Amino acid sequence: MIAHATSIPDVLVFEPKVFGDDRGFFYESFNENVFAEATGLRPSFVQDNHSKSAKNVLRGLHYQIQQPQGKLVRVTQGEVFDVAVDLRESSPTFGQWVGERLSAENKRMLWVPAGFAHGFLVLSDTAEFLYKTTDFYAPQHERCIRWNDSTLNIQWPIEEQPSLSAKDTQGLSFLEADKYS
């Protein structure tokens, strides 16, 4: 795996070395030593999640105000536009966002550290999205920021209204949302 910087230094893209031939492919999807060298962290991943969504489904922007989760995310089928928003008030990149295209084809992974809101938009007909988390899901601490918040001004690659869950339609504005100190 090779780590690539994004415009927010704590958010990294990991690109695996893929070995393939006419029979298929092989790649190492996670290596703790490579991850630690790139991030300075050796997180304990405690939960793996897997979702499947249809085109134009937008999930997010989610985070947990307590038990914040670091997430290592990837796509195994289809393509998404994945977004991380820095909610750490003490950070020099507070309120900034990073967006990356993740797909089964490019096999890239995005490291979204604890202290960030996270969301994704499905660009293909369907997409299967996997993520490892550093803490357990705690619905009582979950928060949501509106996907189209005018302060954040995320440039989603979409031309129509996305398909949202009932929870995501209730998202708060960035200015109203709880942050991390």
N, C-alpha and C positions, 0 to 999 in steps of 0.2 A: 504494500500500500504506500502511496505517496500522498502527503498532506499538502494542500494548497491553501494559502491565506485568502480571506475575503476582506471586504472593506471594514469589517469589525474583527479585530485581531483574535478574539476568543472563539469566534465561529469559524470552523474549518471544514473544507471539503476534502474527503478522502477518496482517492481514486485507486482502485485495486489494479494489480498487474494480472491481466487475464491471459491464460494459456488456452488456446483453442485449436481445433482442427476439424475435419469433416465429421467427427464423432460427437462434437459438442465443445464444452469449455470447462475450465476449472479456475477458481480464484479463491484467495483467502479473503473472507469478508470481514474478519476482525483479527487483529493481532495486538495483544495488550502492550507489548514492548514498543511497537511502532506508534500506537496511540499515545503512550506515555512520553515518548520522545517528542512528539509533536505538540502535546498539550501540557506536559508536566504533571499529568494526572494519571492515577490508576483507579478509576472508579469501579465500584462494585455495582454491576448491573443486576437488578433484582426482579425485573419484570420485562417480558417481551410482549409486544402487541402487534396485531396483524389486522388490517382493515382492507375492505374492498369497496370501491366507490365508482359511481358512474361519471361520465363526462360532465363537467361544469359543477360538480359537487365541490364546495369549499368548506373545509373544516378548520375552525379557529376564529380568532387567535386565542389559544388556550394557554393557561398557566395555573400553577398552584401557589397561593400566597404563603402557605406553610407547606412543609415537605416538598420544596421545589424540586423538579425533576430535570436532570440533564438527559438529553435524548440523542441517541445515535440513530439516524433515520435513513431508510433506503427504499427503493421501489423494486419489486421483483417482476411486475407485469405492468406495462403501460408507462405513462409519463405524468409527472406532476410539476407544478411550480411551488417550491417549498420556501417558506418565509420564517425568519427569526427576528424578533424585535427586542432590543435591549431595554429592560425595565429596571435596571440597577441604577438608582438615582446617583450613586457615587461614581459611576462609570463615565469616562470621557465620551463614550458613544451612546449615552442614555438617550432613548427616544429614536435612535436610528434603526434601520432595518436592512436585512440582507435577503435577497431572493436568488434561488438557484433552481435550475431545471435538473430534476433527478429522474432517471428512467431505467427500465430494465436493460435498455441498450447501452447506456453509458456506465451503468453499474456504480455510479458515484454515491457516496454517503455524505450526510451533513451532520456535523457535531453541533448541537444546540445546547449550550451550557445551562445549568440552573440559573434562574434569574432572567430568563427570556420567555416571551410569549411565542407561541409556535402555531403555524397553520399551513395548509396546503390547498391548492386548486388542482383538480384533475383535468389534464389537457387531452388525454386519449379517450377512446370510447369507454374504457374501464381502467382502473389501476389498483394494484395490490401494493399496500404500503406497510412496511415493517419498521418497528422501532424498539430499541432497547432503552430502558429507563433506569435512572440511578436511585429512584425512590418509588414507592408504591402509589397507585392512584388513590387520591383522597378527595372524594367528591365534595365534602364539606369545605374544602379549601380551594376548590377550583374557581377560577375567574375567567372571564371572556371579554376581549376587546373587539369592537366592531371591525369587521374585515375592511370596510371602506372609510375608516376614520380619516377625517380631513387633515388632522394634525400630522398623522403618520404619512399620509399620501402614498401608500404602497401602490406601485405600478403593476397591478395584476394583469396578466395577458389574457384579458377576457373582453368580449364585446357585448355580452348580455348579462342579465341578472343571474348570479350563481344560484345553485340549489343549496339551501342552508337548512340545518336542523332547527327545531324550535328554540333550543338553547342558544344557538349562535345568532338568531334574530334578536335576542335579548341582550346582546353584548353592549358594554358601556363604551363611551368615548375614551380615548387615551387620557384626556385630562381628568376624567372622573374615576378612572380605574386605579385600583390599589397598585402600588409599586413596591420594589424592594429597596431598603435603605442601604 
